[in-house]
Amino acid sequence: MIVVFDGQCLLCNAWVRFLLRHDQRGVFRFAAIQGRTGQALLQQAGLQLEGLQTLLLVDGAKSWQHTAAILRILHHLGWPWRAAWLGWLVPAVLRDALYRWVARHRYRIFGWSDRCMVPSPDVATRFLD
């Protein structure tokens, strides 16, 4: 599974570091939207880089965005993170509205970097670009 993320967003980078720390089975690989692979995956999902406000999870030909991507990712991390599936009880319209609000304001709230995250050598093979 591939997590496509904004490599300049500090919130997104923190999410990737969280996943690297808790993905004991090495299920996830990562592609920044600023890289060729990330941009190709966005295009395959019908998304444009301009104004992008979502995380993308890609598993073969299937992809998920917004809270559906987050809930699926947490499920694959196992317990206790799998308990986040209770989030499916909240209607998607509400979950995703909050998600989009945070995504729109992520740079202002959490900050951004003018450079993409550089992975450490021990996890570099999990990054596609």
Buried (B, 14 or more C-beta within 10 A) or exposed (E): BBBBBBBBBBBBBEBBBEBBEBBEEEBBBBBBBBBEBBBBBBEEBEBEEEEBBBBBBBEEEEBBBBBBBBBBBBBBBEEEBEEBEEBEEEEBEEBBEEBBEEBEEBBEEBEBEEEBBEBEEEBEEBBBB
